[in-house]
Amino acid sequence: GAAPAGSRDPPSVRLWSDYLNVHLHPKSLYVIRQYLHDGDCGCLEAFGQGESLLQDPSCVEELEDRLHFYVEECDYLQGFQVLCDLHNGFSGVGAKVTELLHDEYSGKGILTWGLTPVPSKVAVSWIVLPPLQDSQSSFYRVLNTALGIAHLSRHSSLLCPLSLSGSLGLR
């Protein structure tokens, strides 16, 4: 029952970034505390929840500080790439972020990648995606995806929806 010599216990995993083999700069991550797995608000499942996160002035200020930290390091800023989920509340977060980028850096390109999961239970490398549970969950996914595409395309130079299925993860 003992572990082989030279092996290490796996590190504890709390966030998606814990799976990465590279260390990210602390200014490149912004953790939304109330939506952690053990947070007080549950899951971020609606477009409006994501949008309302960036209505909080302290949240917007923190995001702008982190953004300016990187922008000031650029010799010649050409644009931005934004990756966000379309099927849940992060589509609202992405919509507000692209709006902020569009307003503050109007001459720069914004390439947005809208990501959606596969609708059935599938193991993708180290993540197991759950199936769609019920009609309400399916309704939220359709609504979030539609609102996300509409809002993200308004403030992006190019929006590329991506999915491993041909239906953007929708049934």
Z-matrix of the N, CA and C atoms (Angstrom, degrees):
N
C 1 1.406
C 2 1.498 1 114.85
N 3 1.310 2 120.72 1 -5.91
C 4 1.467 3 121.39 2 -178.81
C 5 1.514 4 110.11 3 -80.80
N 6 1.321 5 116.24 4 151.59
C 7 1.457 6 121.34 5 177.87
C 8 1.516 7 109.66 6 -71.98
N 9 1.343 8 117.73 7 145.91
C 10 1.458 9 120.35 8 179.05
C 11 1.524 10 111.00 9 -60.55
N 12 1.321 11 114.95 10 153.03
C 13 1.466 12 120.37 11 179.86
C 14 1.529 13 110.20 12 -59.86
N 15 1.301 14 116.19 13 138.37
C 16 1.460 15 120.76 14 177.33
C 17 1.522 16 114.08 15 87.00
N 18 1.328 17 117.80 16 -6.63
C 19 1.468 18 118.36 17 -179.61
C 20 1.523 19 109.42 18 -85.53
N 21 1.319 20 114.34 19 155.70
C 22 1.457 21 119.90 20 179.25
C 23 1.520 22 108.76 21 -118.25
N 24 1.306 23 115.18 22 149.82
C 25 1.457 24 118.73 23 173.07
C 26 1.524 25 108.54 24 -68.50
N 27 1.347 26 117.92 25 143.34
C 28 1.460 27 118.93 26 178.55
C 29 1.529 28 110.17 27 -65.25
N 30 1.335 29 116.94 28 142.22
C 31 1.450 30 119.21 29 179.34
C 32 1.530 31 110.74 30 -67.99
N 33 1.310 32 116.14 31 155.69
C 34 1.459 33 118.36 32 177.89
C 35 1.518 34 109.11 33 -69.94
N 36 1.312 35 116.00 34 142.68
C 37 1.455 36 121.88 35 -176.10
C 38 1.519 37 108.66 36 -116.00
N 39 1.349 38 116.51 37 121.67
C 40 1.463 39 120.86 38 177.56
C 41 1.526 40 111.22 39 -121.66
N 42 1.320 41 118.62 40 -31.46
C 43 1.460 42 123.47 41 -176.08
C 44 1.520 43 109.64 42 -125.76
N 45 1.346 44 116.80 43 161.09
C 46 1.459 45 120.56 44 177.90
C 47 1.529 46 110.90 45 -59.98
N 48 1.318 47 116.95 46 -32.18
C 49 1.468 48 120.00 47 -177.65
C 50 1.521 49 111.98 48 -70.44
N 51 1.344 50 118.05 49 -14.71
C 52 1.458 51 120.72 50 176.78
C 53 1.527 52 111.70 51 -68.17
N 54 1.332 53 117.18 52 -19.07
C 55 1.460 54 121.08 53 178.76
C 56 1.527 55 112.68 54 -81.18
N 57 1.312 56 117.37 55 -16.01
C 58 1.460 57 120.38 56 -176.46
C 59 1.517 58 111.23 57 -70.48
N 60 1.313 59 115.31 58 147.71
C 61 1.455 60 120.60 59 176.10
C 62 1.519 61 111.95 60 -91.31
N 63 1.314 62 116.90 61 -5.38
C 64 1.464 63 121.06 62 177.62
C 65 1.521 64 108.28 63 -110.99
N 66 1.294 65 114.92 64 151.85
C 67 1.459 66 119.67 65 178.31
C 68 1.515 67 108.33 66 -93.86
N 69 1.316 68 116.34 67 128.16
C 70 1.456 69 121.85 68 179.79
C 71 1.521 70 109.65 69 -90.45
N 72 1.322 71 115.40 70 147.38
C 73 1.453 72 120.17 71 176.75
C 74 1.529 73 108.26 72 -62.87
N 75 1.319 74 117.96 73 138.38
C 76 1.471 75 119.83 74 -179.01
C 77 1.535 76 113.97 75 -56.80
N 78 1.327 77 117.65 76 -28.13
C 79 1.469 78 120.38 77 179.12
C 80 1.530 79 112.32 78 -77.44
N 81 1.338 80 117.51 79 -10.57
C 82 1.458 81 119.70 80 -178.13
C 83 1.528 82 112.78 81 -88.90
N 84 1.324 83 117.66 82 -8.04
C 85 1.459 84 121.78 83 179.41
C 86 1.520 85 109.73 84 -116.25
N 87 1.317 86 114.66 85 136.76
C 88 1.461 87 120.48 86 173.60
C 89 1.517 88 106.76 87 -129.66
N 90 1.305 89 116.67 88 108.81
C 91 1.453 90 122.40 89 -176.39
C 92 1.527 91 108.74 90 -89.90
N 93 1.316 92 115.87 91 126.36
C 94 1.459 93 121.87 92 177.32
C 95 1.517 94 106.47 93 -88.24
N 96 1.310 95 116.73 94 100.18
C 97 1.473 96 122.58 95 -170.22
C 98 1.529 97 113.67 96 -58.37
N 99 1.325 98 118.36 97 -42.65
C 100 1.457 99 118.97 98 -175.23
C 101 1.521 100 112.83 99 -69.92
N 102 1.326 101 118.46 100 -13.43
C 103 1.458 102 120.22 101 179.65
C 104 1.522 103 112.72 102 -111.02
N 105 1.321 104 118.03 103 19.94
C 106 1.456 105 120.97 104 170.65
C 107 1.524 106 108.28 105 -68.13
N 108 1.306 107 117.03 106 166.64
C 109 1.465 108 120.94 107 -178.92
C 110 1.522 109 111.67 108 -57.52
N 111 1.334 110 116.43 109 -33.42
C 112 1.463 111 119.33 110 179.08
C 113 1.529 112 111.39 111 -107.07
N 114 1.336 113 117.14 112 21.84
C 115 1.460 114 121.82 113 -178.77
C 116 1.519 115 112.10 114 -74.61
N 117 1.342 116 114.89 115 173.22
C 118 1.456 117 119.04 116 -175.36
C 119 1.522 118 113.86 117 -87.60
N 120 1.338 119 120.22 118 -9.84
C 121 1.471 120 120.64 119 -175.66
C 122 1.525 121 114.08 120 -104.21
N 123 1.290 122 119.50 121 -2.28
C 124 1.465 123 119.53 122 -177.85
C 125 1.514 124 111.11 123 82.08
N 126 1.320 125 116.26 124 -145.64
C 127 1.460 126 119.02 125 -175.68
C 128 1.526 127 110.94 126 -98.78
N 129 1.277 128 115.15 127 155.96
C 130 1.464 129 123.25 128 -179.81
C 131 1.520 130 106.88 129 -90.99
N 132 1.347 131 117.03 130 87.82
C 133 1.451 132 119.31 131 -170.74
C 134 1.519 133 115.07 132 -108.83
N 135 1.333 134 119.63 133 -9.09
C 136 1.459 135 120.65 134 -176.32
C 137 1.528 136 111.10 135 -121.54
N 138 1.321 137 115.63 136 144.04
C 139 1.465 138 123.29 137 179.66
C 140 1.526 139 110.89 138 -51.93
N 141 1.319 140 117.06 139 -44.80
C 142 1.459 141 122.11 140 -177.97
C 143 1.518 142 112.95 141 -64.07
N 144 1.339 143 117.64 142 -33.49
C 145 1.465 144 120.66 143 176.62
C 146 1.526 145 110.02 144 -62.92
N 147 1.320 146 116.41 145 -43.58
C 148 1.456 147 120.58 146 179.62
C 149 1.517 148 112.08 147 -65.95
N 150 1.323 149 115.49 148 -42.27
C 151 1.465 150 120.08 149 177.89
C 152 1.520 151 111.13 150 -62.28
N 153 1.323 152 116.85 151 -41.83
C 154 1.464 153 120.12 152 -176.90
C 155 1.523 154 112.41 153 -68.38
N 156 1.345 155 117.95 154 -24.08
C 157 1.465 156 119.71 155 176.19
C 158 1.525 157 111.09 156 -58.23
N 159 1.329 158 115.91 157 -38.54
C 160 1.462 159 119.19 158 -177.59
C 161 1.524 160 112.04 159 -92.29
N 162 1.319 161 117.91 160 16.39
C 163 1.458 162 121.87 161 168.98
C 164 1.531 163 109.78 162 -89.26
N 165 1.328 164 115.76 163 -19.33
C 166 1.464 165 121.57 164 179.43
C 167 1.529 166 108.92 165 -73.49
N 168 1.344 167 118.13 166 119.06
C 169 1.474 168 120.83 167 -177.34
C 170 1.529 169 113.82 168 -57.78
N 171 1.338 170 117.73 169 -35.57
C 172 1.468 171 118.85 170 -179.50
C 173 1.527 172 110.90 171 -68.40
N 174 1.328 173 117.47 172 -35.38
C 175 1.461 174 121.91 173 178.24
C 176 1.534 175 110.34 174 -67.52
N 177 1.326 176 116.40 175 -44.60
C 178 1.474 177 120.91 176 179.21
C 179 1.528 178 110.16 177 -64.18
N 180 1.337 179 116.41 178 -41.16
C 181 1.469 180 120.32 179 179.41
C 182 1.526 181 110.87 180 -62.67
N 183 1.325 182 116.66 181 -43.68
C 184 1.471 183 121.23 182 178.78
C 185 1.528 184 110.66 183 -62.84
N 186 1.319 185 116.75 184 -43.76
C 187 1.461 186 121.49 185 178.90
C 188 1.531 187 110.93 186 -62.97
N 189 1.329 188 117.15 187 -44.20
C 190 1.465 189 120.96 188 178.79
C 191 1.526 190 111.78 189 -64.26
N 192 1.341 191 117.40 190 -39.51
C 193 1.466 192 120.68 191 177.20
C 194 1.522 193 111.07 192 -60.54
N 195 1.320 194 116.31 193 -44.50
C 196 1.464 195 120.33 194 179.84
C 197 1.527 196 111.04 195 -66.89
N 198 1.308 197 116.69 196 -39.37
C 199 1.463 198 121.21 197 177.93
C 200 1.525 199 111.26 198 -64.53
N 201 1.334 200 116.40 199 -47.38
C 202 1.469 201 120.42 200 -179.46
C 203 1.516 202 112.08 201 -63.62
N 204 1.331 203 117.68 202 -31.14
C 205 1.457 204 121.89 203 176.68
C 206 1.533 205 110.42 204 -56.11
N 207 1.327 206 116.56 205 -42.99
C 208 1.465 207 120.74 206 -179.19
C 209 1.527 208 112.35 207 -81.81
N 210 1.320 209 117.44 208 -38.15
C 211 1.460 210 120.81 209 -178.73
C 212 1.531 211 110.45 210 -62.82
N 213 1.327 212 117.48 211 -38.41
C 214 1.462 213 121.26 212 179.86
C 215 1.523 214 112.27 213 -65.77
N 216 1.320 215 117.58 214 -22.25
C 217 1.462 216 121.68 215 178.94
C 218 1.532 217 112.55 216 -81.43
N 219 1.321 218 117.69 217 -12.53
C 220 1.464 219 121.98 218 -176.36
C 221 1.524 220 111.28 219 -81.83
N 222 1.324 221 115.86 220 134.71
C 223 1.459 222 120.52 221 172.60
C 224 1.527 223 110.47 222 -79.44
N 225 1.334 224 115.57 223 -40.09
C 226 1.458 225 120.14 224 -179.47
C 227 1.521 226 107.61 225 -144.66
N 228 1.316 227 116.25 226 94.36
C 229 1.462 228 121.93 227 -178.95
C 230 1.521 229 109.55 228 -75.83
N 231 1.335 230 116.32 229 120.57
C 232 1.460 231 120.91 230 179.97
C 233 1.512 232 112.25 231 -96.93
N 234 1.310 233 117.86 232 -30.46
C 235 1.452 234 119.77 233 -178.12
C 236 1.509 235 111.68 234 168.64
N 237 1.337 236 114.53 235 -166.10
C 238 1.455 237 122.07 236 -174.94
C 239 1.518 238 110.00 237 -133.12
N 240 1.333 239 115.10 238 150.79
C 241 1.461 240 121.63 239 169.32
C 242 1.527 241 107.02 240 -117.15
N 243 1.314 242 116.11 241 129.62
C 244 1.458 243 121.90 242 -179.23
C 245 1.525 244 107.51 243 -119.61
N 246 1.319 245 117.16 244 126.23
C 247 1.460 246 122.54 245 174.19
C 248 1.512 247 107.73 246 -112.39
N 249 1.328 248 117.22 247 126.71
C 250 1.465 249 118.68 248 177.12
C 251 1.528 250 110.16 249 -151.70
N 252 1.319 251 114.34 250 153.15
C 253 1.461 252 120.84 251 174.41
C 254 1.515 253 108.88 252 -70.18
N 255 1.322 254 116.52 253 140.78
C 256 1.463 255 120.78 254 175.43
C 257 1.522 256 111.91 255 -94.87
N 258 1.316 257 117.91 256 -25.62
C 259 1.460 258 122.22 257 -167.67
C 260 1.522 259 115.13 258 -86.30
N 261 1.331 260 118.30 259 -6.72
C 262 1.465 261 119.48 260 -178.61
C 263 1.522 262 110.38 261 -134.60
N 264 1.303 263 117.70 262 -163.56
C 265 1.458 264 122.02 263 -176.56
C 266 1.510 265 114.83 264 -63.93
N 267 1.324 266 117.19 265 -17.43
C 268 1.462 267 118.66 266 178.59
C 269 1.528 268 112.07 267 -69.13
N 270 1.336 269 117.47 268 -15.33
C 271 1.460 270 118.62 269 173.09
C 272 1.528 271 109.56 270 -65.80
N 273 1.318 272 117.97 271 -35.03
C 274 1.463 273 121.82 272 175.40
C 275 1.516 274 111.81 273 -68.95
N 276 1.332 275 116.83 274 -40.03
C 277 1.471 276 120.65 275 176.13
C 278 1.521 277 109.59 276 -62.52
N 279 1.330 278 116.62 277 -46.87
C 280 1.468 279 120.61 278 179.61
C 281 1.511 280 112.37 279 -61.83
N 282 1.339 281 117.11 280 -38.11
C 283 1.462 282 121.16 281 178.66
C 284 1.526 283 110.80 282 -62.44
N 285 1.332 284 117.09 283 -43.55
C 286 1.459 285 120.25 284 179.79
C 287 1.526 286 111.47 285 -70.57
N 288 1.328 287 117.49 286 -35.58
C 289 1.471 288 120.64 287 178.15
C 290 1.530 289 110.41 288 -66.16
N 291 1.336 290 117.13 289 -44.90
C 292 1.473 291 118.57 290 178.84
C 293 1.517 292 111.01 291 -66.22
N 294 1.324 293 117.31 292 -34.00
C 295 1.466 294 120.22 293 175.97
C 296 1.531 295 110.36 294 -63.82
N 297 1.324 296 116.58 295 -44.14
C 298 1.466 297 121.50 296 177.32
C 299 1.527 298 110.91 297 -60.56
N 300 1.334 299 117.12 298 -45.88
C 301 1.462 300 121.18 299 179.13
C 302 1.525 301 111.36 300 -63.32
N 303 1.321 302 116.45 301 -42.97
C 304 1.460 303 121.73 302 -179.62
C 305 1.526 304 111.03 303 -62.58
N 306 1.336 305 116.70 304 -41.70
C 307 1.465 306 120.81 305 -179.66
C 308 1.524 307 112.21 306 -71.17
N 309 1.328 308 116.20 307 -41.05
C 310 1.460 309 119.78 308 -174.16
C 311 1.531 310 113.17 309 -84.56
N 312 1.320 311 118.09 310 -29.57
C 313 1.473 312 122.73 311 -177.87
C 314 1.525 313 108.48 312 -129.33
N 315 1.315 314 116.88 313 62.91
C 316 1.467 315 121.99 314 -170.75
C 317 1.530 316 113.60 315 -62.78
N 318 1.286 317 119.58 316 -26.35
C 319 1.455 318 120.81 317 -178.80
C 320 1.517 319 114.30 318 -88.44
N 321 1.302 320 118.07 319 -0.49
C 322 1.468 321 122.25 320 -176.09
C 323 1.527 322 110.67 321 -101.02
N 324 1.316 323 115.97 322 148.09
C 325 1.453 324 121.46 323 178.68
C 326 1.519 325 111.56 324 -75.55
N 327 1.314 326 115.40 325 146.27
C 328 1.467 327 121.41 326 176.53
C 329 1.523 328 107.58 327 -128.67
N 330 1.327 329 115.96 328 108.05
C 331 1.460 330 122.64 329 176.65
C 332 1.524 331 107.43 330 -96.90
N 333 1.320 332 116.47 331 117.00
C 334 1.465 333 121.01 332 -176.25
C 335 1.521 334 110.04 333 -112.26
N 336 1.317 335 115.62 334 130.66
C 337 1.460 336 123.28 335 176.82
C 338 1.524 337 107.01 336 -107.78
N 339 1.315 338 117.27 337 113.52
C 340 1.458 339 122.63 338 177.58
C 341 1.517 340 109.31 339 -96.03
N 342 1.311 341 117.54 340 116.37
C 343 1.461 342 122.62 341 -172.28
C 344 1.526 343 111.33 342 -104.64
N 345 1.320 344 116.48 343 138.47
C 346 1.465 345 121.72 344 176.17
C 347 1.521 346 109.52 345 -133.76
N 348 1.335 347 117.15 346 147.63
C 349 1.472 348 119.87 347 -179.50
C 350 1.522 349 111.59 348 -82.80
N 351 1.305 350 114.99 349 170.18
C 352 1.457 351 122.21 350 173.17
C 353 1.524 352 107.28 351 -78.67
N 354 1.353 353 119.22 352 136.81
C 355 1.461 354 120.44 353 -173.27
C 356 1.522 355 116.30 354 -68.74
N 357 1.307 356 119.12 355 -22.65
C 358 1.464 357 118.84 356 -179.44
C 359 1.518 358 109.84 357 -101.53
N 360 1.324 359 115.81 358 167.14
C 361 1.461 360 120.12 359 -178.26
C 362 1.525 361 109.24 360 -68.02
N 363 1.317 362 115.02 361 116.19
C 364 1.452 363 121.69 362 -175.90
C 365 1.519 364 108.71 363 -138.17
N 366 1.299 365 116.89 364 139.36
C 367 1.459 366 120.36 365 173.44
C 368 1.520 367 108.46 366 -91.08
N 369 1.314 368 116.78 367 118.07
C 370 1.459 369 122.34 368 178.32
C 371 1.513 370 106.45 369 -114.64
N 372 1.311 371 117.39 370 105.49
C 373 1.455 372 125.42 371 -173.74
C 374 1.525 373 110.26 372 47.34
N 375 1.323 374 119.86 373 -98.88
C 376 1.458 375 121.57 374 -175.50
C 377 1.521 376 113.28 375 -110.65
N 378 1.319 377 118.20 376 7.75
C 379 1.460 378 121.35 377 -179.66
C 380 1.532 379 109.09 378 -114.60
N 381 1.304 380 117.75 379 135.24
C 382 1.457 381 121.54 380 171.34
C 383 1.520 382 106.73 381 -107.52
N 384 1.326 383 115.78 382 116.11
C 385 1.458 384 120.98 383 -179.05
C 386 1.515 385 109.87 384 -86.32
N 387 1.333 386 117.89 385 130.73
C 388 1.463 387 119.78 386 179.71
C 389 1.518 388 111.45 387 -74.62
N 390 1.321 389 117.77 388 154.23
C 391 1.467 390 119.64 389 175.80
C 392 1.525 391 110.06 390 -72.57
N 393 1.317 392 116.05 391 164.91
C 394 1.456 393 119.33 392 174.37
C 395 1.525 394 107.78 393 -64.80
N 396 1.345 395 117.48 394 129.09
C 397 1.453 396 119.70 395 -173.11
C 398 1.521 397 112.95 396 -79.87
N 399 1.304 398 118.37 397 -52.88
C 400 1.457 399 120.26 398 -172.67
C 401 1.517 400 110.01 399 -149.34
N 402 1.329 401 115.64 400 -176.98
C 403 1.462 402 119.78 401 -177.39
C 404 1.524 403 112.13 402 -68.25
N 405 1.341 404 118.68 403 -32.84
C 406 1.458 405 120.56 404 178.04
C 407 1.522 406 110.34 405 -65.69
N 408 1.315 407 116.95 406 -43.78
C 409 1.459 408 121.58 407 177.93
C 410 1.528 409 110.26 408 -62.42
N 411 1.322 410 116.11 409 -41.83
C 412 1.460 411 120.80 410 178.19
C 413 1.530 412 110.80 411 -64.58
N 414 1.336 413 116.69 412 -39.84
C 415 1.465 414 121.28 413 177.77
C 416 1.519 415 110.60 414 -62.29
N 417 1.350 416 116.98 415 -44.83
C 418 1.466 417 120.53 416 177.66
C 419 1.527 418 110.94 417 -59.12
N 420 1.319 419 117.12 418 -42.67
C 421 1.466 420 120.30 419 -179.27
C 422 1.521 421 111.60 420 -62.99
N 423 1.331 422 117.32 421 -43.34
C 424 1.465 423 120.88 422 179.23
C 425 1.523 424 110.29 423 -64.67
N 426 1.323 425 116.10 424 -47.06
C 427 1.460 426 120.91 425 -178.96
C 428 1.526 427 111.60 426 -64.19
N 429 1.328 428 117.29 427 -45.73
C 430 1.468 429 120.99 428 178.62
C 431 1.523 430 111.44 429 -61.34
N 432 1.328 431 116.17 430 -42.03
C 433 1.469 432 120.02 431 -179.90
C 434 1.518 433 110.79 432 -65.54
N 435 1.326 434 117.82 433 -44.32
C 436 1.469 435 121.05 434 179.47
C 437 1.531 436 111.33 435 -63.78
N 438 1.333 437 116.64 436 -47.80
C 439 1.464 438 119.95 437 178.61
C 440 1.522 439 111.20 438 -64.41
N 441 1.327 440 116.68 439 -40.55
C 442 1.460 441 120.60 440 179.30
C 443 1.517 442 111.93 441 -61.75
N 444 1.327 443 117.19 442 -47.12
C 445 1.463 444 120.65 443 179.72
C 446 1.527 445 110.33 444 -62.54
N 447 1.331 446 117.55 445 -43.96
C 448 1.466 447 120.82 446 -179.24
C 449 1.524 448 111.40 447 -62.60
N 450 1.320 449 117.60 448 -48.73
C 451 1.461 450 120.90 449 -176.02
C 452 1.527 451 112.40 450 -74.38
N 453 1.326 452 116.98 451 -40.82
C 454 1.466 453 119.71 452 -179.66
C 455 1.523 454 111.86 453 -66.50
N 456 1.322 455 117.15 454 -38.02
C 457 1.465 456 119.28 455 -179.42
C 458 1.524 457 111.65 456 -70.32
N 459 1.323 458 117.39 457 -25.95
C 460 1.465 459 121.38 458 178.96
C 461 1.533 460 111.69 459 -66.30
N 462 1.337 461 117.64 460 -35.43
C 463 1.462 462 121.01 461 -174.29
C 464 1.521 463 113.80 462 -111.26
N 465 1.320 464 118.20 463 3.86
C 466 1.465 465 121.86 464 179.79
C 467 1.513 466 110.39 465 -106.73
N 468 1.325 467 115.90 466 150.04
C 469 1.457 468 120.05 467 172.80
C 470 1.517 469 109.54 468 -70.31
N 471 1.330 470 115.94 469 -36.96
C 472 1.458 471 122.33 470 178.89
C 473 1.517 472 108.56 471 -150.49
N 474 1.325 473 116.75 472 130.99
C 475 1.458 474 122.59 473 175.42
C 476 1.516 475 108.24 474 -112.76
N 477 1.324 476 116.30 475 124.87
C 478 1.465 477 121.82 476 178.09
C 479 1.522 478 109.27 477 -118.48
N 480 1.350 479 117.95 478 100.92
C 481 1.471 480 119.25 479 175.07
C 482 1.527 481 109.36 480 -71.62
N 483 1.318 482 116.81 481 134.60
C 484 1.468 483 121.63 482 -177.93
C 485 1.533 484 110.07 483 -126.73
N 486 1.328 485 115.22 484 137.27
C 487 1.448 486 121.82 485 175.73
C 488 1.515 487 109.00 486 -154.60
N 489 1.324 488 116.27 487 155.63
C 490 1.460 489 120.78 488 175.28
C 491 1.525 490 111.03 489 -82.89
N 492 1.329 491 116.73 490 -6.45
C 493 1.467 492 120.08 491 175.80
C 494 1.515 493 108.49 492 -117.36
N 495 1.305 494 117.52 493 163.95
C 496 1.451 495 121.52 494 -177.83
C 497 1.515 496 114.17 495 -79.09
N 498 1.337 497 117.46 496 -1.23
C 499 1.459 498 119.82 497 -173.81
C 500 1.530 499 112.76 498 -113.56
N 501 1.312 500 118.15 499 20.61
C 502 1.463 501 122.10 500 -175.86
C 503 1.526 502 112.16 501 55.64
N 504 1.316 503 117.33 502 29.56
C 505 1.456 504 121.55 503 178.12
C 506 1.511 505 113.97 504 77.35
N 507 1.318 506 118.02 505 12.63
C 508 1.467 507 122.07 506 -177.80
C 509 1.507 508 110.71 507 -109.90
N 510 1.329 509 116.71 508 153.03
C 511 1.468 510 121.16 509 174.99
C 512 1.497 511 109.37 510 -104.18
